[in-house]
Amino acid sequence: MSSISKRGVRNLSLFALLAAPVACAKASYSYSFEEESESTDSTGGTSGDPPPAPGGSESSAGTRDGGGGQSSGTGGKNGTAAGGRTGKGGAGAGGRSGTGGRSGAGGRGGAVGSGGRGSSSSAGSPGSAAGSSGCASLSVPLTAMADQAHFVITLANSASFSGATLTMRVYVKAGTGGTISNYVQDSSYKLLRNSKPTKLSVAGAWQTLTWNVATEALGTSGIALTSISRIGIEIRATPDTAWSNPTIVYVDSISVNSPKLSFAFGASSTVAATPATLDVAGQVLWQNSNAVDTTASRAVLSWLASCP
């Protein structure tokens, strides 16, 4: 072999020796790259899902309760897609149940309004000075001493007046002579009148007339006080000789203490304006036009809506 050839061989060998580490380095580098590529992690599947597919993305497990706070857990990583480690399935801890809100308290009920006071009206009590809203009007032309007029209330049922005191509230509108009084009749028409009538000359004010029936002398009347059927008002001309023409008297009410009876004339229905010769039902005030009861001509019974 020539010297040139030997030199070339030596050079070639030296080159090979120098190149060997480089080749090893390249080979080692390639091996590292390949292994890293094979072990790249991928994220695990959603907790609670069916077995995760390789390479699933990482998700946060957790639940949210119906009104409570939230609590979430992070699932573990799944294994590699090719030959990698098997990833653990994500298992998130469930959030604690939230406490339900308290029921709101109902609003207080509004205060009950107080009803307005009802005003009660009553028929004028005997002895009161004030006038009433309505009353009976008795108009009797007195022109002779024999003149008189009777106005009657027929009781629904006969009653005993053995212990009765009768009161009547009157207002003399016009009267210069004559008297006014009460009387009672039994079921046989026997009559007992007050022996102390009131003078009509006292005019211009309401006054209460009182009559104690129980102590009245029966005399020759023959009346049965245990069976009284009628209460009457009598206006007479005697004992005077001069009178108002007509004489006018307003009557507000009549009452009895025993039995307990009360007749107020505040409404028109309590007065029967048409004269009659027979009893009028309904315990209303009516004019008895019988010849022996009313002798004055043109006597009139009416009702007034407004009285003094």
C-alpha positions in Angstrom: 0.0 0.0 0.0 1.3 3.4 -0.8 2.0 6.1 1.8 -0.8 8.1 0.4 -3.2 5.3 1.0 -2.1 4.7 4.6 -2.5 8.4 5.3 -6.0 8.3 3.8 -6.9 5.3 6.0 -5.6 7.0 9.1 -7.6 10.1 8.2 -10.7 8.1 7.6 -10.3 6.3 10.9 -9.8 9.5 12.8 -12.9 10.9 11.1 -14.9 7.8 12.1 -13.7 8.2 15.7 -14.7 11.8 15.8 -18.1 11.1 14.2 -19.1 8.3 16.5 -20.0 10.5 19.6 -22.0 12.7 17.3 -24.0 9.7 16.1 -24.6 8.5 19.6 -25.7 11.9 20.6 -28.2 12.0 17.7 -29.4 8.6 18.6 -29.9 9.5 22.3 -31.8 12.7 21.4 -34.1 10.9 19.1 -34.9 8.3 21.8 -35.8 11.0 24.4 -38.0 12.8 22.0 -39.9 9.6 21.1 -40.6 8.7 24.8 -41.8 12.2 25.6 -44.2 12.1 22.7 -45.6 8.8 23.9 -46.2 9.9 27.6 -47.9 13.2 27.1 -50.9 13.3 29.5 -54.5 14.0 28.5 -57.2 15.1 30.9 -59.7 12.7 32.4 -63.4 12.5 31.7 -66.3 14.0 33.6 -66.9 12.5 37.0 -69.8 10.1 37.1 -69.9 9.6 33.3 -69.5 6.2 31.7 -65.8 4.9 31.4 -63.9 7.8 29.9 -62.5 7.7 26.4 -58.8 8.1 26.1 -57.7 11.6 26.0 -60.8 13.1 27.5 -60.6 16.6 28.7 -60.3 17.4 32.4 -63.5 18.7 34.0 -64.5 19.9 37.4 -66.9 17.6 39.2 -69.5 19.0 41.6 -73.1 19.5 42.2 -75.2 22.5 43.1 -78.0 22.0 45.6 -81.4 23.6 45.2 -80.7 26.8 47.1 -77.6 26.1 49.2 -74.0 26.9 48.5 -71.9 25.3 45.8 -69.0 22.8 46.3 -66.9 21.5 43.5 -64.1 19.0 43.3 -61.5 18.6 40.5 -61.4 15.2 38.9 -58.0 13.4 38.4 -56.2 13.2 35.1 -56.9 10.4 32.7 -54.1 8.3 31.3 -52.3 8.8 28.0 -54.0 7.9 24.8 -51.3 5.4 23.8 -49.6 3.3 26.4 -49.8 6.0 29.0 -51.0 5.8 32.6 -54.6 5.2 33.2 -56.2 8.4 34.5 -58.3 8.3 37.6 -61.9 9.2 37.1 -62.9 12.6 38.5 -64.9 12.3 41.7 -66.2 15.6 42.8 -67.7 15.9 46.3 -71.4 16.9 46.2 -72.2 20.3 47.6 -74.0 20.4 51.0 -77.7 20.9 50.9 -78.7 24.5 51.3 -80.9 25.5 54.1 -84.4 26.6 53.0 -85.2 30.3 53.6 -87.5 31.1 56.5 -91.1 31.7 55.7 -91.9 35.3 55.6 -94.2 36.5 58.4 -97.6 37.5 57.2 -98.4 41.2 57.5 -100.5 42.3 60.4 -104.2 42.7 59.8 -105.4 46.2 59.7 -107.2 47.5 62.7 -110.9 47.0 62.7 -112.7 50.2 62.1 -115.2 51.1 64.7 -118.8 51.4 63.4 -120.5 54.7 63.6 -122.8 55.0 66.6 -126.4 54.5 65.8 -128.6 57.3 67.0 -131.7 56.0 68.6 -134.8 58.0 68.7 -137.6 57.3 71.2 -141.0 58.6 71.6 -141.1 61.5 74.0 -141.1 60.2 77.5 -143.8 61.6 79.8 -142.7 64.8 81.4 -140.0 65.8 78.9 -140.2 69.3 77.7 -138.9 68.7 74.1 -141.4 68.4 71.3 -141.6 65.2 69.1 -141.3 64.7 65.4 -144.9 63.7 65.0 -148.1 63.8 67.0 -151.9 63.4 66.9 -153.9 66.6 66.5 -157.3 66.9 68.1 -159.5 69.7 66.8 -162.8 70.2 68.6 -165.1 73.3 68.0 -166.6 74.0 71.4 -169.6 76.3 71.1 -171.9 75.1 73.9 -171.4 73.6 77.4 -172.8 70.3 76.3 -170.1 69.9 73.6 -167.6 67.1 73.9 -165.5 64.7 71.8 -164.0 61.2 72.5 -160.9 59.8 71.0 -160.1 56.1 71.6 -157.5 53.4 71.6 -159.0 49.9 71.5 -156.7 47.4 73.2 -155.9 44.2 71.4 -156.8 42.2 74.5 -158.7 43.3 77.6 -156.5 43.9 80.6 -156.8 44.5 84.3 -156.3 48.2 85.3 -156.8 47.5 89.0 -153.3 48.8 89.8 -152.9 51.1 86.8 -151.6 54.7 86.5 -152.2 56.3 83.2 -150.1 59.2 81.8 -150.6 61.3 78.7 -148.3 64.0 77.2 -150.2 66.9 75.6 -149.7 70.4 74.1 -152.6 72.8 74.0 -152.3 74.7 70.8 -155.5 76.7 71.2 -157.8 76.6 74.3 -159.4 79.3 76.4 -162.1 77.2 78.0 -163.0 73.5 78.6 -161.1 70.6 80.0 -159.1 67.5 78.9 -158.9 64.2 80.7 -158.6 60.4 80.2 -161.1 57.7 80.7 -161.3 53.9 80.4 -164.0 51.5 79.3 -164.6 47.8 80.0 -165.7 45.2 77.5 -169.4 46.2 78.3 -168.8 49.8 77.4 -169.1 51.0 81.0 -167.0 54.2 81.4 -164.9 55.7 84.2 -163.3 59.1 83.7 -160.8 61.1 85.7 -162.8 63.1 88.2 -160.1 65.9 88.2 -159.8 67.0 84.5 -157.1 69.5 83.4 -158.0 73.0 82.3 -157.3 73.8 78.6 -156.6 77.4 79.4 -153.0 76.4 80.1 -151.6 76.7 76.6 -148.3 76.9 74.8 -146.2 74.2 76.5 -146.0 70.4 76.7 -147.3 68.9 79.9 -147.8 65.4 81.3 -151.2 64.5 82.7 -151.3 61.7 85.2 -154.3 59.7 86.4 -154.3 57.0 89.0 -157.0 54.7 87.8 -156.7 52.3 90.7 -157.6 55.0 93.3 -160.4 56.5 91.2 -163.8 56.2 92.9 -166.0 53.9 90.8 -169.2 55.5 92.0 -172.1 54.2 90.1 -170.2 53.5 86.9 -170.4 49.7 87.4 -167.1 49.3 85.5 -165.0 46.2 85.8 -161.4 47.4 86.2 -160.2 43.8 85.7 -161.5 43.8 82.1 -160.6 47.1 80.4 -160.8 47.2 76.6 -160.4 50.9 75.7 -158.4 53.9 76.8 -159.9 57.3 75.8 -159.3 61.0 75.7 -162.2 63.4 76.4 -162.3 67.1 75.6 -165.3 68.9 77.2 -166.7 72.4 77.2 -167.8 72.4 80.8 -167.5 74.2 83.2 -166.6 77.2 81.1 -168.7 79.4 78.9 -166.1 80.8 76.5 -163.9 78.6 74.3 -161.5 78.7 71.4 -163.1 77.8 68.2 -161.7 75.3 67.4 -159.9 74.1 70.5 -156.8 72.3 69.3 -154.7 69.9 71.4 -151.6 67.9 70.3 -151.1 64.5 71.9 -147.6 62.9 71.8 -148.2 59.7 73.7 -150.2 57.7 76.2 -148.7 55.0 78.5 -149.8 52.7 81.4 -147.5 51.4 84.1 -149.5 48.2 84.9 -150.1 46.5 82.6 -147.1 47.9 80.7 -148.6 49.7 77.7 -147.2 52.5 75.5 -148.8 54.3 72.6 -146.7 56.9 70.8 -148.0 58.9 67.9 -144.8 59.7 66.1 -146.0 58.0 62.8 -149.0 58.6 60.7 -149.9 54.9 60.9 -150.7 55.4 64.6 -153.7 57.6 63.9 -157.0 56.7 62.1 -158.3 59.9 60.7 -161.7 58.7 59.6 -164.3 58.8 62.4 -165.9 55.5 63.3 -168.7 54.2 65.5 -167.2 50.7 66.0 -163.8 49.7 67.4 -160.8 50.2 65.1 -158.2 47.5 65.3 -154.5 47.9 65.4 -154.4 49.9 68.7 -154.4 53.2 66.8 -156.0 56.4 68.0 -159.4 56.9 66.4 -162.4 59.3 66.8 -165.6 57.8 68.2 -168.3 59.5 66.3 -171.2 57.9 68.2 -173.8 60.4 69.2 -173.4 59.8 72.9 -169.6 60.1 72.6 -169.0 63.1 70.3 -171.5 65.9 70.4 -169.3 68.7 69.1 -169.8 69.4 65.4 -166.9 69.1 62.9 -164.4 67.5 65.3 -161.3 66.4 63.5 -158.6 63.9 64.3 -155.4 64.1 62.2 -151.7 63.5 62.3 -149.0 66.1 62.2 -145.5 65.3 60.9 -144.0 68.2 62.9 -145.1 69.3 66.3 -143.8 72.0 68.7 
